[in-house]
Amino acid sequence: MAAVTYTKQDWKAEADIQRLPDGTYQGVVLLTRMGSPGSDSAPQTVNSVSETPEEALEEAKALAHRLLADVGGG
């Protein structure tokens, strides 16, 4: 499953999933400022785990939208 990328102003949020050792999935989002040389920002994970990769990706996409709303000033 490919990552989904959203942009707002000069910010980019990449939503993806990771498979956990117990076989469940968790959404993860990497938020970066475009044009910045190298990013040291850590990926942010969704607070819940999901049984399917599709559910985890939906959660990651929702988190990406919230993060972009916060950095973009609403």
C-alpha positions in Angstrom: 0.0 0.0 0.0 1.5 3.3 -1.0 1.8 6.4 1.2 -0.7 9.2 0.6 0.7 12.8 0.4 -1.1 16.0 1.2 0.2 19.5 1.0 -0.9 22.8 2.4 1.0 26.0 1.9 4.7 24.9 2.3 3.9 21.9 4.4 3.7 18.2 3.3 2.1 15.4 5.3 2.8 11.8 4.2 0.3 9.3 5.6 1.3 5.6 5.6 0.9 2.5 7.8 3.2 0.2 9.7 2.5 -3.4 10.6 3.0 -4.1 14.3 4.6 -7.4 15.6 1.2 -8.7 16.7 -0.2 -8.5 13.2 -2.2 -5.3 13.6 -1.6 -2.0 11.8 -1.0 1.6 12.9 -1.2 4.7 10.9 1.8 7.0 10.8 2.3 10.5 9.4 5.5 12.4 8.6 5.1 16.2 8.5 7.8 18.2 6.8 8.3 21.7 5.6 8.9 21.7 1.8 12.2 23.3 0.8 13.8 22.6 4.1 17.2 20.9 3.8 16.7 17.7 5.6 14.1 17.0 8.2 14.6 15.8 11.7 10.9 15.6 12.5 9.9 12.2 13.9 6.9 10.4 12.4 3.7 10.8 14.4 1.6 7.7 15.0 -2.1 7.4 15.3 -3.2 6.7 18.8 -5.1 3.5 18.0 -4.3 0.3 16.2 -6.4 -1.3 13.4 -7.1 -4.8 12.3 -6.7 -4.0 8.6 -4.2 -1.9 6.6 -7.1 0.0 5.0 -8.5 1.1 8.4 -5.0 2.2 9.5 -4.5 4.2 6.4 -7.8 6.0 6.9 -6.7 6.9 10.4 -3.4 8.2 9.1 -5.1 10.3 6.5 -7.3 11.9 9.2 -4.3 12.6 11.3 -2.5 14.2 8.3 -5.4 16.5 7.8 -5.5 17.5 11.5 -1.7 18.2 11.5 -1.9 20.3 8.3 -4.8 22.3 9.8 -2.7 23.0 12.9 0.4 24.2 11.0 -1.5 26.0 8.3 -3.4 28.2 10.8 -6.7 26.4 10.5 
